[in-house]
Amino acid sequence: MTGIAGRAGDAGVEAEHPCNKPRLNPPKLMISAEKYDMQWIFSYQLFLFDFDGLLVDTEPLHYQAYLEMCARRGYHLNWDFARFSQAAYRTPPALREEIYTAIPALHAEEPDWQILHEEKQRCLMALLDHQPIQLMAGVTPLLQALQTAKIPHCVVTHSPASFVRNIRKRHLLLDTIPHWITREDYVHPKPNPACYQMAINQLARPSDEIIGFEDSPRGLDALLGTRAKPVLICPSDASHLAHTLTQHPYVLHYPSFVSLIEDLM
């Protein structure tokens, strides 16, 4: 993969298809107060996004919810946020096993992780009612540009619909995203590519250029199982970054959407 800019959309797509956005002379897009030049987005006919930690800053909330779940059962999960992130960015079974390893008595008391996960989700929803959720840096100009250009874009998230709806109510810009796939819509979670493939099957033609953005290794693995061009968006000091880029040296990495947009101006 040599860069993000690809070819422009084909003009021969049928009118009824959601990806039919022929732009032989795309308008000059200078979006938001930062005046970013967003012409590069016309190289793609479909944009795919993860949600938590990529578009919205919810990972600290998930961390607090796990702490609260353990505390309600009388246990202290002695992790800072960096330690939580290291476990959370791996597969869901890894997070489960590491929490059980950190608190053996929790496993003895409740070996059914599904019950604990449901308790964590209730803690998460309670926290969500009292804490503000911010969009990640650079998300606003990118979503504004995609809305203005009418380029199809879709969120594919592990989060349940109830959680997503709560956050969408707080940020009207998120409601401009036309397509959403939440955890209820698919069987096998990331890193299985089925959720992203579902979006591609529904929204793209075989000839379309597709780009996808993820912030975690398991999400990236899901994208890599499709024909979408994968881009990793995460801080340069993320614990998983060096290993991930060693495994996938052709994957582009940017610390934020701001750095991506500025690089492509």
DATA-V370548 format. One line per field, one symbol per residue. psi: psi as a letter, one per 40 degrees, with the letter a starting at -180 (. if undefined). Layout:
psi: ???
This chain:
psi: heidhaiiiieeiidehdegghgdgiihhhhadefhhfdddeeiehhhhicheddigeddddddddddddddeeihhgiiddddddddeaidddddddddddgddddddgehddddddddddddddddeehihiiiheddddddddddefhhihhhieiiddddddddddgdddeehdhhhideeidhiiehedddddddddeiideihhiihieidddddddeeaeihhhhhiieehdedddddddgeehihididdddddde.
